[in-house]
């Protein structure tokens, strides 16, 4: 998208005080690599861990908003609604939206690479740099299945996706789904005939947590692999 004039990144967070500082440090670094303004919106969803204390520590372009949805789809949607109210009227055609997760860290080129593609949506992959909570056998099974598709990929992660703002609003945005909100949004982009670019080199580091914030999400997938691997609890 060569006509990008501004970028918005939304980070939903539910009791992520441990992970948010690393996430935001990485995002603010990635923002410095772009010529235009970048607004980062952290949506604190039903937090009671003191995450709000981080507000103001990462500069004026990192905004914190609070909701009590208990729903990751609603939290992502709230972040983009907040950003739309603060962007110039008619700016959607020149605005790029991105989203990641609070337990994830992007690299410095994440936004630059995402916005350099002529597409309505860009989908990247995730990697787990350190396995702390699962056995080597679970890690082996995960990596074998995840990277068995060759040079491309067919993964969808809310931790690593971006899209044109006007395209996002055209299809109706994120819906208030407790899990799978990312997959459902991609399905609507596909149904609308949008251009979707899948980039296997666009990678975001994430955690191997046992208990996920979304039921049936990434953490559940890892626990399922542990059961099939017979690794015990």
MOJOBEL-V528448 format. One record per backbone hydrogen bond with DSSP energy under -0.5 kcal/mol. CO is the residue of the C=O (numbers start at 1). NH is the residue of the N-H. If there is no record, write none. Layout:
co->CO nh->NH
co->CO nh->NH
//
This chain:
co->1 nh->4
co->5 nh->37
co->6 nh->96
co->7 nh->39
co->8 nh->98
co->9 nh->41
co->10 nh->100
co->11 nh->43
co->12 nh->102
co->13 nh->45
co->16 nh->19
co->16 nh->20
co->17 nh->21
co->19 nh->23
co->20 nh->24
co->21 nh->25
co->22 nh->26
co->23 nh->27
co->24 nh->28
co->25 nh->29
co->26 nh->30
co->27 nh->31
co->28 nh->32
co->29 nh->33
co->30 nh->33
co->31 nh->34
co->37 nh->7
co->38 nh->40
co->39 nh->9
co->39 nh->41
co->40 nh->42
co->40 nh->63
co->41 nh->11
co->41 nh->43
co->42 nh->44
co->42 nh->65
co->43 nh->13
co->43 nh->45
co->44 nh->46
co->44 nh->67
co->50 nh->53
co->51 nh->54
co->52 nh->55
co->54 nh->57
co->56 nh->59
co->59 nh->62
co->61 nh->40
co->61 nh->63
co->63 nh->42
co->65 nh->44
co->67 nh->46
co->71 nh->75
co->72 nh->76
co->73 nh->77
co->74 nh->78
co->75 nh->79
co->76 nh->80
co->77 nh->81
co->78 nh->82
co->79 nh->83
co->80 nh->84
co->81 nh->85
co->82 nh->86
co->83 nh->86
co->83 nh->87
co->84 nh->87
co->88 nh->91
co->90 nh->93
co->91 nh->94
co->92 nh->95
co->92 nh->166
co->94 nh->5
co->94 nh->6
co->95 nh->165
co->96 nh->8
co->97 nh->163
co->98 nh->10
co->99 nh->161
co->100 nh->12
co->101 nh->104
co->105 nh->205
co->107 nh->110
co->109 nh->113
co->110 nh->114
co->111 nh->115
co->112 nh->116
co->113 nh->116
co->114 nh->117
co->117 nh->119
co->120 nh->164
co->121 nh->197
co->122 nh->162
co->123 nh->199
co->125 nh->204
co->127 nh->129
co->127 nh->206
co->130 nh->132
co->135 nh->139
co->136 nh->140
co->137 nh->141
co->138 nh->142
co->139 nh->143
co->140 nh->144
co->141 nh->145
co->142 nh->146
co->143 nh->147
co->145 nh->148
co->147 nh->150
co->149 nh->152
co->157 nh->160
co->160 nh->124
co->161 nh->99
co->162 nh->122
co->163 nh->97
co->164 nh->168
co->165 nh->169
co->166 nh->170
co->167 nh->171
co->168 nh->172
co->168 nh->173
co->175 nh->177
co->177 nh->73
co->180 nh->184
co->181 nh->185
co->182 nh->186
co->183 nh->187
co->184 nh->188
co->185 nh->189
co->186 nh->190
co->187 nh->191
co->188 nh->192
co->189 nh->194
co->190 nh->193
co->194 nh->196
co->195 nh->120
co->195 nh->121
co->195 nh->197
co->196 nh->198
co->197 nh->123
co->197 nh->199
co->198 nh->200
co->199 nh->202
co->201 nh->203
co->202 nh->125
co->204 nh->127
co->205 nh->105
co->210 nh->212
co->214 nh->217
co->217 nh->221
co->218 nh->222
co->219 nh->223
co->220 nh->224
co->221 nh->225
co->222 nh->226
co->223 nh->227
co->224 nh->228
co->225 nh->229
co->226 nh->230
co->226 nh->231
co->227 nh->230
//
